[in-house]
């Protein structure tokens, strides 16, 4: 109760200094009260939500421990690393005709690099080979090797 009286006296002094009418004081008091209630509700909702998330993690952890996966060793686990190249899904891309949207479908090529490719093409003319991509900022040897399978053959670029 002491805290409520203290807050009430602070609001009364504030309204007196600001020259607020009784209705304006009541409005501010109500607004202040709504603010306090909303902060408390948010705090308790967040705490309750975190508790639910933690209990879900605990449930999953107990299931994991029950399956006895912790007894596995490196000798009993073999992981095979495979690289999927979706060359059959993506049709080959002609650097001399491709727009921004098409260029961004290439692996490792974002909007900025695609814009650089189009800018280079507009200044220097058509690409004669895919190795010209090395002249573009953001494309190095590794990235070129990664996107080369998705490009039209070099002999077709100059057409």
N, C-alpha and C positions, 0 to 999 in steps of 0.2 A: 504493500500500500504506500510505503514511503516513496518508492520510485515513481509510482503513478502521480502522487502529489507533487513531487519535484518536477516531473515533466509538465504537469498541468500549470505550475507556477511559471515555468520557462515560457510556455506558450502564451500565457496571459501577459507576461512582460513583453514578449515579442509583439503581440497584437497591439498592446498599448503604445509601444514605440513606433509602430508602423501606422498607427491611427486607423486600425481596422474596426469595422462595426461588429456588433454582436453576431450577425449572420455570417460575416466573413470569418470571424473567429471560430464559429461552429463548423464551418466548411473546412477550414484548415485543420481543426482538431480531428474531424472525421477522416480527412485525407491522411493525416499522420497515423491515425489508428489503423486504417486500411493498410498502409505501408508496413506497419509493424506486424500485423497479422499475416500479410502475404510473405514477409521474410521468414516468419516462424513456420508457416505451412511449407514453404520451399525447403527450409532446413530439415524438417522432419520427413518430408517426401524424399529428399536426397539421401538421408540417412537410411530410411527404409529401403530405398532402391539399392543402395550399396550393400545392405545386408542380404537382400535377395540375390544379388549377383555373386556375393561371396559364398552363399549357401549353394548356388548352382555350381560354382567352381569346386567346392568341397565334394559335392555329389559326383561330379565327373572324375575327380581325383580318386575317390573311393572305388569307382568302377574300374578305373585304370589299374589300381593296386590289386583288385580282385582277379584280374585277368593274368596276373603274374608275369607281366611283360618285363618287370624289373630283373627277372632271372636270365634274360637273354644276354648273350655276350657278342662280341664282334665276330666270333667264329660262326655263330649260328645265324647271323644276319648277312645277307648279300644284297647289295643295292646296285642296280644296273642303271647307269646314266645314259639316257638316250636323248638325242637332239632331233626334234621334229622340224622338218623343213616343209612348210605348206606350199611348195612350188606348184603342186597340182591344183591348189585352191585359188591362188592369186595368179592372174594372167600376167605375162611379162609386160613391163612398163617401158614405153619409149620416152626417154628423157627429153626429146625435142618436142613432144606433144603433150606431156603430162602437166596437169594443173596442180595447184596447191593441195587440193583434197586428195588427189591420186598419189602425190609424192609423200604425203604424211602416212600413207599405208605401208610404206617401206619400213623395215625394222630399224629402229634407232634414228629415224628422221622425224623431227618434230616440225612445228610450224615455222620456227626461225630458220632452220636449215633448209626447209623447202623454199622459203622466201629467198634465201641466198642462192639456191640453185636457179630459180626463175630469174633473179637479177643477173646472175652470171650469163645465163643463156641470152637475155635481152641485150647485154653489152657486147658479148663475144660471138654471138651467132650460134648456130646449131652445134651440138656436141658431135665430135667426130669419133670419139671413143669414150668408154666409161672411165678411163683413167684420168680424163679431164676433171672429174669430180674431186680429185686431190687438190685442185686449185681453189676449192671452195672452203671457207672457214667453217669448221665443225665436222669436216669429213677427213679422216685419216685412212691409213692403210687397212686397219682392222675393220672399220665401218664399211669401207668400200668392198672388202671381201665378203662381209656379211650381207650386203645388198646386191652384189653382182648377180646372184642366181635369179633375182627378181627383175632384172633389166633385159631389154631386147638385145640380141647379139650385136656386137660392135659394128659388124659389116652392114647392118640395117640402119644404124643411127644416122649415117650421112644421107640417107634417102629422104 
